[in-house]
Amino acid sequence: MAPTTSTSCIGKAVSELETPSFLVDLEKVTKNCQAMKDSCKGLELAFRPCTNTHRTLEASKLQTVEKEKGIMCRSLHEVEHLASNGFDDILYGFPLLKAHMPRISKLAEKLTSLHLTVDNCDAVCALKDTAPPSGKTWSVLLMVDCGAKREGVWWEAEDGVKLAQAMKDCEHITFKGVYAFCGNSYEGTEADLEKTRDEAIERLLKFVERLTAIDVKCTTIGLGGTPVCKTSGPNMKKLTELHSGNYIFNDLQQCTLGTKRDDIACTIATRVVGHYPHRKQMLVDCGENGLSTSGNHGSNNKEMGYALVKEEPNFRVSAVYQDLGVVEAVSGDMDFSKYPIGSVIQLLPWHSCGTSLLYNKYHVIGKDGKVAEEWSPISTC
Ligand SMILES: Cc1ncc(COP(=O)(O)O)c(C=O)c1O
């Protein structure tokens, strides 16, 4: 975990901050949020943004279409935090565990609308065995795996249909419908996106048809994941809602799927700590302490590594130690005189969700290049 500065940094320039530091460009974040809202509106689909990339109250407010309504969280800590701060319609989009029922019951009492997701019989039994707060029912979505190979009942299997039927038959459960996270969209390239999306939608709709055939209705048919939510196609009209989270910050991985590098709204400020001309490298004070190493892209992705230097995209972070990052040129030489020891540079991360997780404060940069706000993300554990 990167160091926390307990004193306020509002008004400071980036060069004055402790490093590594997670920076958010307020203008870009606001623009990214509006673009996703506009695109869902254009598709005539409801939009339930996901807080997984930032886990803050401030960004949740920027993301939501209707003031403090219609949001999705991946951890109960986040649901509890948002519920205590005015949010009133929250989807807890993580496989429900029986052990969490006491916390879920408290949330259901507090919120006008709490929605849950399940993909197995233990979770459905936990809901059947627990009475919801008086006058309410458990509102539930069934997660369907349409190719992402993560949570969800496999779209072709029989168990999902049985679970949906069991929920429909339970008086205190309102079966809302289905939701598929299109995580496999991250595996391909931009050229594969439409095919991946359409295959997921087709599978999801086939599953819905099987439910319709036994009179189990789906009022919600949702698809998630930033890469597919940024596309548009006629098949999408058959859905009812989209869920995405990463688009708020974006990252280099998203750029390999069509996002413009200029739309990356977060950077890591880091200090140059050494020059090593004999091996054409410099070291910065940001290693695993400040950059996600998820997917080991430093070694897998030669062009971008773990991060690119914002000011000089020909420089990448090619390797990370616990507290140091190795910066080298993708091609050609390095002009060390431009990056004196002690100077601050900014990194564009390969993976913004995993990177933001390492910080307990974000410095939000305004138009004047100075810290305008400080956001404190909720810990996920
Ligand atoms: C179930 C689910 N839906 C939606 C999202 C948001 O996806 P993305 O970060 O690609 O926008 C996530 C992210 O982890 C997720 O797990």
The ligand as an ORCA input file, in Angstrom:
! r2SCAN-3c Opt
* xyz 0 1
  C     -19.840     -8.702    -12.621
  C     -19.176     -7.472    -13.111
  N     -19.892     -6.613    -13.856
  C     -19.322     -5.467    -14.331
  C     -18.027     -5.155    -14.046
  C     -17.421     -3.917    -14.628
  O     -16.577     -4.309    -15.652
  P     -15.494     -3.314    -16.289
  O     -14.506     -3.064    -15.215
  O     -14.968     -4.044    -17.461
  O     -16.235     -2.096    -16.663
  C     -17.254     -6.023    -13.269
  C     -15.872     -5.715    -12.962
  O     -15.190     -6.429    -12.265
  C     -17.848     -7.207    -12.797
  O     -17.148     -8.069    -12.051
*
